[in-house]
Amino acid sequence: MEKINLIATTAFGLEACVKREVIRLGFENVKTYDGRVEFTGTEADIVKANLWLRFASKVLIKMGEFRATTFDDLFEGTKALPWGNWITEDGKFTVTGKSVKSTLFSVSDCQAIVKKAVVEKLKQKYHVSWFDETGPEYTIQVALLNDIATLTIDTSGGSLHKRGYRETAMVAPLKETLAAAMVDLSYWNKSRPLLDPLCGSGTIPIEAALIARNVAPGIHRRFASEEWPQIAPQIWKQARVAAYQAIDYDVMPQIYGSDIDPEAIAVAKENAEKAGVDDCITFEVRPAQEAKLIGDYGCIITNPPYGERIGELKEVEELYRSLGKLLKQNETWGAYVITSMEYFESLFGRKADAKRKIFNGRIKTDYYQFFGPKPPKMPRK
Ligand SMILES: C[S@@+](CC[C@H](N)C(=O)[O-])C[C@H]1O[C@@H](n2cnc3c(N)ncnc32)[C@H](O)[C@@H]1O
């Protein structure tokens, strides 16, 4: 069977995390670029990637890539691709686009050209002159970068951060994919306590619990490609059954989330319940200044306010000082904090052991990592 070229798109800064999980899932021919990881796979791998990729934003089929500096180039290049392999006669297809540093800069014109070229190609395949577009959805993207057009079809539908458990979110919620990556980039594991003292709607504690119990991140949601006839419903069914069987309900990590806002805590509890991990997270209303580190060798993992809103700065500076004091409560703990504030370390009172640039949406942030000591080795059972 011919391998399908796939792209896992990522937030800038998370490419290495996504690459690791792509390799861990056993996909082949893995290549990493800014904002994406490419690999090859089968129809079943489209299912696996959507269900299991925890840090990626979307899974796309890469239909082709070619140089395009004129609308003719774009039309002919698009028309040459095998759209009929995926798009059904009744398929509903929309075209999205973006253009960066390219001669063809009018995105709406590029979208129209691509749509026209795909229609022409499908007319040849299906021998019809009109498409009703009443069937499954196929979202095509034309992405131009330095005059290279990359044409893709989105297999995910809504972005993969939409796990399905967070219908309600508070102000400035963290994407679930980024929260999970923050946990992955820390030295936390299911045998160590975790505290998010500014947990908002609970995203970091919930993602940590899902990781600890090996819950597939996509298990509670649907994907655009579930409606496509090319991927047999049986493949989806088998993959979901396997994902349910892989959950380790016996794992009981010690995870704590607190926030000053009672409404946020109510939402966090509701979200944890929907995600099926409310039994292993303790949420409470508490100012971070009064937080307690329970147990040894734990990790604080948190996404505080960044002080970007007017009038917030002094308060946030004070909050960052108190986070530094919190870590001093127990020298066996480590801390992991994401923020856009450039002088965070001076407020926190310590230089980070490592720093990583990550885009939180459009905000350029640093992920400050204070590792703490390694826990002693547990005796073998
Ligand atoms: C950026 S939001 C965290 C969002 C969260 N990661 C999520 O995904 O929903 C920052 C949170 O800090 C909380 N907060 C601000 N000052 C606080 C303080 N002094 N003590 C505890 N929580 C505080 C806010 O209520 C808000 O929920």
The ligand as a MOL file (V3000), in Angstrom:
LIG
                    3D

  0  0  0     0  0            999 V3000
M  V30 BEGIN CTAB
M  V30 COUNTS 27 29 0 0 0
M  V30 BEGIN ATOM
M  V30 1 C -3.5690 32.6350 32.9790 0
M  V30 2 S -4.7900 32.1040 34.0810 0 CHG=1
M  V30 3 C -4.5220 30.3670 34.1990 0
M  V30 4 C -5.2860 29.6510 33.1500 0
M  V30 5 C -5.2510 28.1610 33.3000 0
M  V30 6 N -3.9360 27.6040 33.0150 0
M  V30 7 C -6.3190 27.5310 32.4030 0
M  V30 8 O -5.9540 26.7960 31.4870 0
M  V30 9 O -7.4940 27.8240 32.5880 0 CHG=-1
M  V30 10 C -4.1840 32.6740 35.6280 0
M  V30 11 C -5.0300 32.3050 36.8160 0
M  V30 12 O -4.4240 32.8480 37.9810 0
M  V30 13 C -5.4350 33.1370 38.9110 0
M  V30 14 N -4.8620 34.0470 39.9210 0
M  V30 15 C -4.4660 35.3390 39.7790 0
M  V30 16 N -3.9380 35.7900 40.9290 0
M  V30 17 C -3.9700 34.7600 41.8200 0
M  V30 18 C -3.5150 34.5810 43.1520 0
M  V30 19 N -2.9600 35.5750 43.8280 0
M  V30 20 N -3.6890 33.3890 43.7330 0
M  V30 21 C -4.2750 32.3540 43.0520 0
M  V30 22 N -4.7330 32.4750 41.8010 0
M  V30 23 C -4.5680 33.6510 41.1680 0
M  V30 24 C -6.5480 33.7300 38.0750 0
M  V30 25 O -7.7930 33.6120 38.7540 0
M  V30 26 C -6.4510 32.8620 36.8170 0
M  V30 27 O -7.3620 31.7890 36.8770 0
M  V30 END ATOM
M  V30 BEGIN BOND
M  V30 1 1 1 2
M  V30 2 1 2 3
M  V30 3 1 2 10
M  V30 4 1 3 4
M  V30 5 1 4 5
M  V30 6 1 5 6
M  V30 7 1 5 7
M  V30 8 2 7 8
M  V30 9 1 7 9
M  V30 10 1 10 11
M  V30 11 1 11 12
M  V30 12 1 11 26
M  V30 13 1 12 13
M  V30 14 1 13 14
M  V30 15 1 13 24
M  V30 16 1 14 15
M  V30 17 1 14 23
M  V30 18 2 15 16
M  V30 19 1 16 17
M  V30 20 1 17 18
M  V30 21 2 17 23
M  V30 22 1 18 19
M  V30 23 2 18 20
M  V30 24 1 20 21
M  V30 25 2 21 22
M  V30 26 1 22 23
M  V30 27 1 24 25
M  V30 28 1 24 26
M  V30 29 1 26 27
M  V30 END BOND
M  V30 END CTAB
M  END
